[in-house]
């Protein structure tokens, strides 16, 4: 509390002046460019003193401390990256290792991907603290009293960083505040056991009462998130309850719109930031919010709602918030809103939601109000006094990161998949965790992977297992045929015969295209497309457009409309972008019936080689059961992680080794380009976070096997010296690459025997 630095007790970093400087440099100058977080932070901190940079590094440590989703190696890297921004950076030695140990709270993907908002909240806490409490004793008294601290932290503008506020409360008083960062989860627990919650209106006091009452049955220090206890309070994956007489699987997601006037906009900070909204009157007919519904809050159209419908839909609006309903509507007499306390208004019909996306100053017919149905419903809501209005028909939204999503850290994602495959009967012996983990890390790095190896080594089974695990009906196995000689085999073609029969153009839709269009209808969930025996045909002839779409995001998929008589092409636009939730896995064998891959294909994929170890051979492997599907939250975690950026921090050592490797390969005209370099660095993040690797050398070893060696082929006089040079590079005592060394040994043996070698031989 006296301002002394945690890292360097000889320096005073935690001061009012330093916090105010960080507020001006970091909070008030947000960088919304596409650069990674550290690059933006470096620009923002330009002009900061070394003490201010030391404070910023310690705030990053405070941000990371409670979270289970970032490993100790990565924690240290992040903090060291911030420290290096100083002119005379403080150097962390081994005495600080304990500070980077893994904690036990899962704060969600929004917390990990919007570091700027959560660090910004900590900066604002510091500024407000020194403004409100000038003496050390006053600050110490504040932090010693959990309820004073809570009142204080809730007085600091949170701006979507509620997870950081809840984490800070638990960190300061772990015996008082639950290790729960999501307000929606706290409310779900209270909703599940209201009879145990006591009489307090404070949710954390209610949770204390609930824990006290449940302890005799659930045991001391029970964990709300344990597999045994979580199902007691947490609902199944958020879907709509089926309407009477309908099948739950056929019930589509709904979208409700609420128009926000000046009065309701003033109420939103009190309810909205706590994940609660309410109405004066009970919503009519089907307009009641249900768990799983999408919700659009439309804040104040520029010229108000008293325009004609035609004029109203052309207005910009002040703000649009997209949310999802998480708790059903209940009738309550508890006061909640400011004007209720004066007895002026009552809002008894309350429900819970989580905010997914908030956009300010939305131009007419753009973004979340691009669909005219939204503004039509907003006008109807305004006319009904802010009541919710159901949009006619289904709407599809993109998948921005969900602030309250119960996502898995990458390490748990890898562990769960390894366990699920082993339980099903799939087992690759001592390499099992490595093979399963490498596949996931590779697909998160790039949505295209190639599984190469012996026939019968389990390539196809592994790809199918991943599809089953991520959602049994969201994968498709498509056997490649030798007669696939053009994109018609995958993306279809104009069907002249069908068109002539029905008087309109029709499109022939093959299995691959149908699968892609289905994936576009569920953009938040991953889909696995398995092209089996991918090299039975020339890959470039049937896969070129798809490869370009995966790489560039260009419009390569035909834009079609399904009618009663078939698929009708749409002229504007004629093509749409490759779905970002489709992951392609190709299996390949190398024999006289198959074709070799060109370097441009290998550059765009991670190639995973399968070899069967002797200890993995055992009877009974034919009786393999389907892999049990993971939860919807796990599948969404996979999709969200694949969209992560800002993954370059702390990779300087790997980048340096890659440049050394590039110089070596360039001597023999086998050098790689920017794509391989960037993707190797991106793979590093997933490998280290997923605990697939512990060091940069292990990461490089895998990338050598997946990105470099598969490109090397040729006669002895062309590749002999290159293989020798790569072996020396891989046997460096400080950066040994054992997998690469073993593979090069095999390639050199084949080269000596045949005077020619390729990776797939």
Secondary structure, 3 states (H helix, E strand, C coil): CCCECCCCCCCECCCHHHHHHHHHHHHCCCCCCCCCHHHHHHHHCCCCCHHHHHHHHHHHHHHHHCECCCCHHHHHHHHHHHHCCCCCCCCCCHHHHHHHCCCCECCCHHHHHCHHHHHHHHHHHHHHHHHHCCCHHHHHHHHHCHHHHHHHHHHCCCCCCHHHHHHHHHHHCCCCCCCCCCHHHHHHHHHHCHHHCCCCCCHHHHHHHHHHHHHHHHCCCCCCCCCCCHHHHCCCCCCCCCCCCCCHHHCCCCEEEEEECHHHHHHHHHHHHHCEEEECCCCCCCCCCCCCCEEEEEEEECCCCCCCHHHHCCCCEEEEEEEEEEEEEEECCCCCCHHHHCCCCCCCEEEEEEEEEEEEEECCCCHHHCCHHHHHHHHHHHHCCCCCEECCCCCCCCCCCCCCCCCCCHHHHHHHHHHHHHHHCCCCHHHHHHHHHHHHHHHHHCCEEEEEECCCCCHHHHHHHHHHHHCCCCEEEEECCCCCCCCHHHHCEECHHHHHHHCCCCEECCHHHHHHHHHHCCCCCCEEEEEECHHHCCHHHHHHHHHHHHHHCCEEEECEEEECCEEEECCCCCEEECCCCEEEEEEECCCCCCCCCCHHHHHCCEEEEECCCHHHCCCCCCCCCCCCCCCHHHHHHHHHHHCCCCCCCCCHHHHHHHHHHHHHHHCCCCCCCHHHHHHHHHHHHHHHHCCCCCCHHHHHHHHHHHHHHHHCEEEHHHHHHHHHHHHHHHCCCCCCCHHHHHHHHHHHHHHHHHCEEECCC
